[in-house]
Amino acid sequence: MRNAFFVAVGLAAACAPAEREVATPAAPDTAAVRQAIQAHGDRWAEFDIAANAAGLAGLHAEDATAAFFGLPTATGSAAIEALFNAYFSTTRVTAAASAVTTVAAPAPGVATALGTYTVTTDSSGVVRTGWYRWAAAYRQGADGQWRVGYIQSFPDSVVRK
Amino acid sequence: MYRSGWAGALLALALIACAPKEAPVASAPAVDTAAVVAGVNDMWARWAVADTAEDLAAIMAMMTENARIDIRGFPPMLGREAALAVFQPVYDQLDYTALVMSPATTVAISNDLVHQAGAFAESYTIKGKPGTMTDHARYAAAIVRGADGQWRIAYMMAMVDSTVTAK
């Protein structure tokens, strides 16, 4: 999808009329990207609480890779959905919150972000709250939606509780 | 995910086919993916040498001044000094004998910025004790090329969990 975007940009640049000045892509609006990424994280938490594996998979690009601590790396939204389905079969999420701490938008349609995730789970009556650090790369689709292309996260044993 | 070469070829064809005959259109320089990948691979090769040589100065030089490193079990490291404060005690205790980097995806955002994710295996002994251990880890990194042409880590997240990547 990202490549198609760049090809489209290239075509537009190459085929523009000679007399018209070719507009270079506008610099990404980092504040807007940050807002979109935070909204993405908010939806993630909502889907997590709702045990909505399909919804969570939909927050990822078709060819996304997810590397969560203790689980095999999953590539592709179907594999990611299966990962979440397996998780929800044993665990109920009762509270979750994602907080974006850092966002970079190095090129149009491309962003990276770091953040934290706090989640309270109930697994066979055992209630736990976990703290995580995550890093992710996002791509903006033709529909304007930002989706995860890559994400890694691990439980944060050094977080101040 | 790593199809920059393919996209670059299409882009080049499109530019050749449609470029105006008059003055060339100014645009961002084309991404030389092969050169970018070679530069990053070279950095990892030097990192592996420095790792097994316990050359922390060389490792620090392969991070940007304000690099951020997130490794499970350690607080976020912001800048070289913070990284050195975490790395030094580890290298004091362990003798690294091998580091094998296995990038899985490399995305050249530009000629000066790469996003990369993959796995690595790092073998070591505990100083003064027999037996070699190997950690298997996964990582994600943003790697940038400085004005001096050197590639350095601007960001890296890594977790040692010995989880084998699903086939």
Interface residues (C-beta under 8 A of the other chain):
Chain A: R2 N3 A4 F6 V7 G10 L11 A13 A14 C15 A16 A18 V22 T24 D63 T65 A67 F69 G70 L71 P72 T73 A74 T75 A79 T102 A104 P106 A107 V110 T112 L114 R133 A135 A137 G149 Y150 Q152 F154 P155 D156 S157 V158
Chain B: M1 R3 S4 W6 A7 L10 L11 A14 L15 A17 C18 A19 P20 K21 E22 V25 A26 S27 A28 R68 D70 R72 G73 F74 P75 P76 A104 T105 V107 I109 S110 L113 H115 A117 R138 Y139 A140 A142 Y155 M157 M159 D161 T163 V164 T165 A166
